Amino acid sequence: MVELAKQDNNIKAGVFCHPSFVTVDDIKEVMIPLAILGAEIDQMSPPALLKQFEAILAAKPGVDAFMKIFPGVSHGWTVRYNVEDEAAVKAAEEAQNDALEWFAKYIC
């Protein structure tokens, strides 16, 4: 996804949920509105790295960005969670709603 976000093409907006293998240099090249939904407990993309992403995107004129770090969840929480864990379900549903709202803002 990050490679698509670097191009000025038909991609109108993007959402990263618990991103993997995305670097600061990748984010510097982003050209589309981008939402990043991260996990508080994530060794692939720890909150400190996500905050760097946020600062880079905030400094890019013309590129809207949204970033949220979900407390108490770990990498993959939007797709791998215990359906009997009320807090995990709530976090996954909130992330899904955030993603849908982001896309609705730019695509609909």
Residue pairs with C-beta under 8 A, 6 or more apart in sequence:
1 14
1 16
2 16
2 19
2 22
2 26
2 27
2 30
4 11
4 14
5 11
5 14
5 29
5 30
5 31
5 32
5 34
6 26
6 29
6 30
6 31
7 31
8 31
8 32
11 32
12 32
12 33
12 106
12 107
13 32
13 33
13 34
13 35
13 102
13 103
13 105
13 106
13 107
14 32
14 33
14 34
14 35
15 34
15 35
15 36
15 37
15 98
15 99
15 102
15 103
16 22
16 34
16 35
16 36
16 37
17 37
17 78
17 79
17 95
17 99
18 37
18 38
18 39
18 42
18 44
18 45
18 75
18 76
18 77
18 78
19 36
19 38
19 44
19 45
19 50
20 44
20 45
20 75
21 44
22 45
22 53
24 49
24 52
24 53
24 56
27 52
27 53
27 56
27 57
28 56
30 57
30 60
30 63
31 63
32 63
33 63
33 64
33 65
33 102
33 105
33 106
34 57
34 63
34 64
34 65
34 66
35 65
35 66
35 67
35 68
35 98
35 99
35 102
36 50
36 53
36 54
36 65
36 66
36 67
36 68
37 67
37 68
37 70
37 78
37 95
37 98
37 99
38 45
38 47
38 50
38 67
38 68
38 69
38 70
39 45
39 69
39 70
39 73
39 74
39 75
39 76
39 77
40 47
40 69
40 70
40 71
40 72
40 73
40 74
41 72
41 73
41 74
41 75
42 74
42 75
43 75
44 75
45 75
47 69
50 67
50 69
51 67
53 67
54 65
54 67
57 63
57 65
57 67
58 65
66 98
66 102
68 95
68 98
70 77
70 91
70 94
70 95
72 87
72 91
73 81
73 88
73 91
77 88
77 91
77 92
77 95
78 91
78 92
78 95
78 96
79 92
81 88
81 89
81 91
81 92
82 88
83 89
